[in-house]
């Protein structure tokens, strides 16, 4: 509990070893002894006030812990089923991508992609929560059935295929001793490079006419 304190006693090691050798649970028995002293020496009405205060402090500590949480909302789609989960240990899009790439690698059946994109109810609800809950750091869908990951970025869903994610994750994790933000930058740069639209190099009509006049 948040306001617990240590109480230290000193005992000769030979005496302590003897107690242990005779099956005495020293720590537990001492805790029970202290509880007995508390009940014997502290009046009941005072104990009630103290216990109410302890309960109130514990609830306040729990609220502070909950309010300080940061977590990702990931909608997992697998075997035709979908569900949204909170992940306290997913602190970035790179972490989510690493999980997804690992899962695709371990899946012996290649994902089928029929080109159909459905915004699942879980995805809509997670976006709504992200917009109102400052604790949410990432909102994404990991679709294991079709082999792509969608991430909510700048007000829209952005889709990344498994191949691009694999290459971007590999680039970000190839070098040792990089700081987390450095890996994030490498991952984002590589992913942008792989998913950038192709530049149309075919000259337009005006350019053709200009070239012909020359």
LINGI-V854269 format. One record per residue. N is the residue number from 1. PSI is psi as a letter, one per 30 degrees, with the letter a starting at -180 (none if undefined). D_CENTER is the distance of its C-alpha to the mean C-alpha in whole Angstrom. Layout:
N|PSI|D_CENTER  N|PSI|D_CENTER
This chain:
1|l|25  2|e|25  3|g|28  4|k|30  5|l|32  6|k|33  7|j|37  8|k|38  9|l|42  10|k|44  11|k|45  12|k|47  13|e|45  14|e|48  15|e|48  16|e|44  17|e|45  18|e|48  19|e|46  20|e|43  21|f|46  22|g|47  23|g|44  24|k|43  25|i|39  26|e|40  27|e|37  28|e|37  29|e|40  30|e|40  31|e|37  32|e|39  33|e|42  34|e|41  35|e|40  36|e|43  37|e|45  38|e|42  39|e|44  40|e|47  41|f|47  42|k|45  43|l|47  44|e|45  45|e|45  46|e|43  47|e|41  48|e|40  49|e|39  50|e|37  51|e|35  52|e|34  53|e|33  54|e|31  55|e|29  56|e|29  57|e|28  58|e|25  59|e|24  60|e|24  61|e|22  62|e|19  63|e|19  64|e|19  65|e|16  66|e|14  67|f|15  68|f|14  69|k|10  70|k|8  71|l|5  72|k|5  73|j|8  74|k|9  75|j|12  76|k|13  77|k|17  78|k|19  79|h|23  80|f|23  81|k|21  82|k|18  83|l|15  84|k|12  85|l|10  86|k|7  87|j|4  88|f|4  89|g|3  90|j|2  91|g|5  92|l|8  93|e|10  94|e|11  95|e|8  96|e|8  97|e|12  98|e|12  99|e|11  100|e|13  101|e|16  102|e|16  103|e|16  104|e|19  105|e|21  106|f|21  107|j|22  108|f|26  109|k|27  110|k|26  111|k|25  112|k|27  113|j|27  114|g|30  115|f|29  116|k|28  117|k|25  118|k|24  119|j|22  120|l|21  121|e|21  122|e|17  123|e|16  124|e|19  125|e|18  126|e|14  127|e|16  128|e|18  129|e|15  130|e|14  131|f|17  132|f|18  133|j|15  134|f|14  135|f|11  136|j|9  137|f|9  138|k|8  139|j|10  140|l|11  141|k|13  142|j|14  143|j|17  144|f|18  145|e|22  146|f|23  147|h|21  148|l|19  149|k|16  150|k|16  151|k|14  152|j|15  153|k|17  154|h|20  155|g|21  156|l|21  157|k|19  158|k|20  159|k|20  160|k|19  161|l|21  162|e|20  163|e|23  164|e|22  165|e|18  166|e|20  167|e|22  168|e|20  169|e|17  170|e|20  171|e|22  172|f|19  173|g|18  174|e|22  175|k|23  176|l|23  177|g|22  178|k|20  179|l|18  180|e|15  181|f|16  182|e|19  183|e|17  184|e|15  185|e|19  186|e|20  187|e|18  188|e|18  189|e|22  190|e|22  191|e|21  192|e|23  193|e|26  194|f|25  195|g|25  196|k|28  197|k|30  198|k|34  199|k|36  200|j|40  201|g|42  202|k|45  203|k|47  204|a|48  205|e|52  206|e|53  207|e|52  208|e|54  209|e|57  210|e|56  211|e|56  212|e|59  213|e|61  214|none|61
